[in-house]
Amino acid sequence: MPDLPTVLTSLAWPFTIAIAWIAGEFGQRFTGLPRISFYGLVGFALAGPQLGILPAPDAGPVSMLADVAFGLILFELGYRINLRWLRANPWIGIAGVVESIATFIAVYLIALAFATPQLTALMLASLSMATSPATVVRVINEQRSSGQVTERVLHLSAQNCVLAVFAFNAVIGFWIFRTFEDIGDAIWNSLVLLAVSALTGAVFGLLVPALLRAIGNPRHDATVAFAIAVLLLVAISYAGGLSPVVATLAFGLVARHRRVAFSQAQRNFGALGELLTVLLFVFAASTLDWREVAAGGMLAVVLVLARLVTKTAGVTAFAHLSGVSWRKGFLAGVALAPLSVFVILLLEHARLAGVHVVDELRAVAAVTMLLEVFGPIIIQRALVWAREAPEIRHAA
């Protein structure tokens, strides 16, 4: 007969997911705020360093499931990217590059001003370039939002992810070279790894639509087939040390342009996607330690504000050139605030790869906790103010 501590440990995750789901439903009903904000609060509160309910996150099945959940979201994001639109309106892409570079420079200089070591400052700067696709896609789906601001946020967040992963891997490569003086390993982790990841995702984007056409009923079977393919792709990325972020984004992007319909009714991959989304946000918040959050609090607040200013200014500056009003450009920039899940998973991957410098990034922990709660609220309000999502009125 198993002992009580073992039984309680095995029940921790299922009960936490149930509690988070209930908190999200009632929280959304009574406040009108996004459900994922409540998922993050529950995960943070029940984590080992806080109330001690959840076991320490590791490379086990929960971590793998979180990556699968993130992969499904990244696939959907990639699937909604229209390269023809970006070619017809290149100012959107230019705005994304400008605001990402401006964010990198601003965060790097601020980190140095807080006496942060140079390598840690570079990692902070590269991570801050990103916009969390998990938060963006989830809130947009939950709000049933559509319009110019929505499409710009989707496209810019995908671009931000790619740029952030490239910059982050370049910093990791620099760290490996400086630590081990291994130029081959450094190049692999900074450039070749990303190219191989993108190629692997593109191959899936070619093969899965071809398989669906061979089956003869692609519209009916597409959702399940894509979900299984994402599961396989994430597993291959894990086994090969590739980037699941780049691979799943490339998969969705190529699959879209192979013209296989992804059913509108199965956005977020239906009930499976809903369940994995709860797990993803709970897992991400459970990796945070309140002591690290408190220690990096001051720097975190400054970084959040600087990042919000650079991203908003960068997108707003190109608003008229890209065909929208200053107001819509401003709101699209504000909606790029979410950061949390993307950063947490990248740091977990780096930690598992042996990059111990991430333990010093207390400010990142604080930033992610701040934006775990407020990021979804910011993008929700931006979409409502842009009149692309309905105003949700909470229960009396």
C-alpha positions in Angstrom: 0.0 0.0 0.0 1.5 3.4 -1.0 2.4 5.8 1.7 0.3 9.0 2.2 3.0 11.5 1.0 3.3 9.7 -2.3 -0.4 9.6 -2.8 -0.8 13.3 -2.0 2.1 14.2 -4.4 0.4 12.2 -7.2 -2.8 14.1 -6.6 -1.3 17.5 -6.5 -1.4 18.4 -10.2 -4.9 17.0 -10.9 -6.4 18.9 -8.0 -4.4 22.1 -8.8 -5.7 22.0 -12.4 -9.2 21.6 -11.1 -8.9 24.4 -8.7 -7.3 26.7 -11.3 -10.2 25.9 -13.8 -12.8 26.7 -11.2 -11.0 29.9 -10.2 -10.8 30.9 -13.9 -14.5 30.3 -14.5 -15.8 32.2 -11.4 -13.1 34.8 -11.7 -14.0 35.6 -15.3 -17.7 35.6 -14.4 -17.5 38.0 -11.5 -14.8 40.3 -12.7 -14.8 40.0 -16.5 -11.0 39.5 -16.5 -9.4 36.8 -18.6 -9.4 33.3 -17.2 -5.7 32.8 -17.6 -4.9 35.5 -15.1 -6.6 33.3 -12.5 -4.8 30.2 -13.7 -1.5 31.9 -13.1 -2.4 33.1 -9.6 -3.4 29.6 -8.6 -0.2 28.1 -10.0 1.9 30.7 -8.2 0.1 30.4 -4.9 0.2 26.5 -4.8 3.8 26.2 -6.0 6.5 24.6 -3.8 8.2 27.8 -2.6 4.8 29.4 -1.7 2.2 27.0 -0.1 4.2 23.9 -1.1 1.3 21.9 -2.6 2.9 21.3 -6.0 6.2 19.4 -6.4 9.2 21.2 -7.9 8.9 21.4 -11.7 11.3 19.2 -13.6 11.8 17.5 -17.0 9.0 15.1 -16.2 5.6 14.5 -17.9 4.0 17.8 -16.6 6.8 19.8 -18.2 6.4 17.8 -21.5 2.6 18.4 -21.4 3.2 22.2 -20.9 5.4 22.2 -24.0 2.8 20.3 -26.0 0.2 22.9 -24.8 2.5 25.7 -25.9 3.2 23.9 -29.2 -0.5 23.8 -30.0 -0.8 27.5 -29.3 2.3 28.3 -31.4 0.9 26.1 -34.3 -2.3 28.0 -34.2 -0.5 31.3 -34.2 1.7 30.3 -37.1 -1.4 29.0 -38.9 -3.0 32.5 -38.6 0.0 34.3 -40.1 -0.5 35.6 -43.6 2.8 36.0 -45.4 1.1 37.6 -48.4 -0.3 40.3 -46.2 3.1 41.0 -44.8 4.6 41.2 -48.3 1.8 43.6 -49.4 2.3 45.7 -46.3 6.0 45.4 -45.3 5.7 48.3 -42.8 4.1 45.9 -40.3 7.2 43.7 -40.3 9.5 46.8 -40.2 7.6 48.1 -37.1 8.1 44.7 -35.4 11.8 44.8 -36.1 12.2 48.4 -34.9 10.2 47.9 -31.6 12.1 44.6 -30.9 15.5 46.2 -31.3 14.5 49.3 -29.3 13.2 47.0 -26.5 16.5 45.0 -26.6 18.6 48.2 -26.3 16.5 49.8 -23.6 16.3 46.7 -21.4 20.1 46.0 -21.8 21.0 49.6 -20.8 18.6 49.6 -17.8 19.9 46.2 -16.6 23.5 47.5 -16.7 22.4 50.6 -14.8 21.1 48.2 -12.1 24.6 46.7 -11.9 23.5 43.5 -13.6 26.3 41.3 -15.1 26.7 41.8 -18.9 25.7 38.3 -19.8 22.6 38.4 -17.6 21.7 41.8 -19.1 22.0 40.4 -22.6 19.7 37.5 -21.6 17.2 39.9 -20.1 17.2 42.1 -23.2 16.7 39.1 -25.6 13.8 37.7 -23.5 12.2 41.1 -23.2 11.9 41.3 -27.0 9.2 38.6 -27.0 5.5 38.8 -26.7 3.8 35.7 -25.2 1.9 33.9 -27.9 0.1 31.8 -25.4 -1.5 34.9 -23.8 -2.2 36.6 -27.1 -3.9 33.7 -28.8 -5.8 32.7 -25.7 -7.2 36.1 -25.0 -8.1 36.8 -28.6 -9.9 33.4 -28.9 -11.7 34.0 -25.5 -12.8 37.5 -26.6 -13.7 36.4 -30.1 -11.8 39.5 -31.3 -11.2 40.4 -34.9 -10.0 43.4 -36.8 -6.9 45.4 -37.7 -5.4 45.6 -34.2 -6.1 41.9 -33.6 -4.3 40.8 -36.8 -1.4 43.1 -36.1 -0.9 41.8 -32.6 -1.0 38.2 -33.9 1.6 38.9 -36.6 3.9 41.0 -34.4 3.8 38.5 -31.6 4.9 35.7 -33.9 7.7 37.9 -35.3 8.7 38.9 -31.8 9.0 35.3 -30.8 11.3 34.4 -33.6 13.5 37.4 -33.0 13.6 36.7 -29.2 14.5 33.1 -29.7 17.2 34.0 -32.2 18.7 36.6 -29.8 18.4 34.3 -26.8 20.1 31.4 -28.6 22.9 33.8 -29.7 23.5 34.8 -26.1 23.4 31.1 -25.0 26.0 30.4 -27.8 28.2 33.2 -26.5 27.9 31.8 -22.9 28.9 28.3 -24.1 31.9 29.7 -26.0 33.0 31.9 -23.2 32.6 29.1 -20.6 33.8 26.0 -22.5 35.6 27.7 -25.5 33.8 25.3 -27.8 33.0 27.2 -31.0 31.2 24.2 -32.6 28.8 23.9 -29.8 28.3 27.7 -29.6 27.4 27.9 -33.3 25.1 24.9 -33.0 23.2 26.5 -30.1 23.0 29.9 -31.7 22.3 29.4 -35.4 22.3 25.8 -36.7 19.8 24.7 -34.0 17.2 27.3 -35.1 17.7 26.5 -38.8 17.2 22.8 -38.1 14.2 23.5 -35.9 12.5 25.6 -38.7 13.3 23.0 -41.3 11.8 20.2 -39.1 8.6 22.2 -38.6 8.4 23.0 -42.3 8.7 19.3 -43.2 5.8 18.6 -40.9 3.9 21.5 -42.6 4.4 19.7 -45.9 3.8 16.1 -44.8 0.7 16.5 -42.7 -1.4 18.3 -45.4 -0.2 15.7 -47.9 -1.4 12.9 -45.5 -4.7 14.6 -45.0 -5.2 14.8 -48.8 -4.4 11.2 -49.1 -7.0 10.3 -46.5 -9.5 12.2 -48.6 -11.4 14.2 -46.0 -9.0 16.8 -44.7 -11.6 19.2 -43.2 -13.0 16.5 -40.9 -9.8 15.1 -39.7 -7.5 18.2 -39.7 -7.8 19.1 -36.0 -6.9 15.7 -34.6 -4.1 15.2 -37.2 -2.5 18.6 -36.4 -2.7 17.9 -32.6 -1.0 14.6 -33.0 1.6 16.1 -35.3 2.3 18.9 -32.8 2.8 16.2 -30.1 5.3 14.4 -32.3 7.1 17.6 -33.2 7.5 18.7 -29.6 8.8 15.2 -28.7 11.3 15.3 -31.5 12.4 18.8 -30.5 12.9 17.5 -26.9 14.9 14.5 -28.1 17.0 16.4 -30.6 17.6 19.5 -28.5 15.8 21.7 -31.0 13.6 24.7 -30.4 9.9 23.7 -30.1 9.0 27.4 -30.4 10.5 27.8 -33.9 9.5 24.3 -35.0 5.8 24.6 -34.1 5.6 28.1 -35.5 7.1 26.9 -38.8 4.7 24.0 -38.9 1.7 26.2 -38.6 3.0 28.7 -41.1 3.7 26.1 -43.8 0.5 24.2 -43.1 -1.5 27.3 -43.6 0.0 28.0 -47.0 -0.6 24.3 -48.0 -4.3 25.4 -48.0 -5.7 22.8 -45.5 -8.7 24.1 -43.6 -8.3 24.3 -39.8 -11.9 24.2 -38.5 -13.2 27.5 -37.0 -15.0 25.4 -34.4 -11.8 23.9 -33.1 -9.8 27.1 -32.3 -7.7 26.4 -29.3 -8.0 22.7 -30.3 -11.3 22.3 -28.6 -11.6 20.7 -25.1 -8.1 19.2 -25.3 -6.6 22.7 -25.9 -8.7 24.2 -23.1 -7.4 21.6 -20.6 -3.8 21.9 -21.7 -4.1 25.7 -21.5 -5.0 25.5 -17.9 -2.0 23.2 -17.2 0.3 25.5 -19.2 -0.4 28.6 -17.2 -0.5 26.8 -13.9 2.9 25.1 -14.7 4.5 28.4 -15.8 3.5 30.2 -12.6 4.5 27.3 -10.4 8.2 27.6 -11.5 8.4 31.0 -9.8 9.7 31.6 -6.3 8.3 34.5 -4.3 11.7 35.3 -2.9 13.1 35.8 -6.4 10.1 37.8 -7.4 10.6 40.1 -4.4 14.3 40.4 -4.9 13.9 41.5 -8.5 10.8 43.6 -8.0 12.2 47.1 -8.5 14.1 46.2 -11.7 11.1 44.3 -12.9 8.8 47.3 -12.6 11.3 49.5 -14.5 11.7 46.8 -17.2 8.0 46.3 -17.7 7.5 50.1 -18.1 10.4 50.5 -20.5 9.3 47.5 -22.6 5.7 48.9 -22.8 7.1 52.3 -23.9 9.4 50.9 -26.6 6.9 48.5 -28.1 4.1 51.0 -28.1 6.2 53.7 -29.5 7.7 51.4 -32.2 4.4 50.2 -33.4 2.7 53.6 -33.2 5.5 55.3 -35.2 4.7 53.1 -38.2 0.9 53.2 -37.8 0.0 55.5 -40.7 2.6 53.9 -43.0 1.1 50.5 -42.3 -2.4 51.8 -43.0 -4.1 52.4 -39.6 -4.8 55.3 -37.4 -2.4 56.5 -34.6 -4.9 55.2 -32.1 -5.0 51.7 -33.5 -1.3 51.7 -33.8 -1.0 52.7 -30.2 -3.4 50.0 -29.0 -1.6 47.3 -31.0 1.6 48.3 -29.3 0.0 48.2 -25.9 -1.4 44.8 -26.6 2.2 43.4 -27.1 2.7 43.6 -23.3 2.2 39.9 -22.4 5.5 38.1 -21.8 5.2 35.5 -19.1 4.7 32.0 -20.4 7.1 32.4 -23.3 9.9 33.6 -21.1 9.3 30.9 -18.4 9.5 28.0 -20.8 12.6 29.4 -22.5 14.3 29.7 -19.1 13.3 26.2 -18.2 14.8 24.9 -21.5 18.0 26.8 -20.8 18.1 25.4 -17.2 17.7 21.8 -18.4 20.4 22.4 -21.0 22.8 23.3 -18.2 22.9 27.1 -18.5 23.1 27.9 -14.8 23.3 31.7 -15.4 19.5 31.8 -15.6 19.4 31.3 -11.8 20.6 34.9 -11.5 17.6 36.3 -13.5 15.5 37.3 -10.5 14.1 40.3 -12.4 12.7 37.9 -15.1 10.9 36.0 -12.4 9.4 39.2 -11.1 8.5 40.4 -14.6 6.8 37.2 -15.5 4.7 37.2 -12.3 3.7 40.8 -12.9 2.7 40.0 -16.5 1.2 36.6 -15.7 -1.6 38.5 -14.0 -1.7 41.9 -15.8 -0.6 40.9 -19.3 -3.9 39.2 -20.2 -5.8 42.2 -18.7 -3.8 44.7 -20.7 -4.4 42.9 -24.1 -8.1 42.4 -23.2 -8.6 46.1 -22.6 -6.6 47.1 -25.7 -8.9 44.9 -27.8 -12.0 46.3 -26.2 -10.8 49.9 -26.6 -10.1 49.1 -30.3 -13.7 48.0 -30.6 -12.6 44.6 -31.8 -13.9 42.7 -28.8 -17.1 43.0 -26.8 -17.1 44.6 -23.4 -17.6 41.8 -20.8 -19.8 42.9 -17.9 -19.3 41.0 -14.7 -22.1 39.5 -12.6 -23.7 41.6 -10.0 
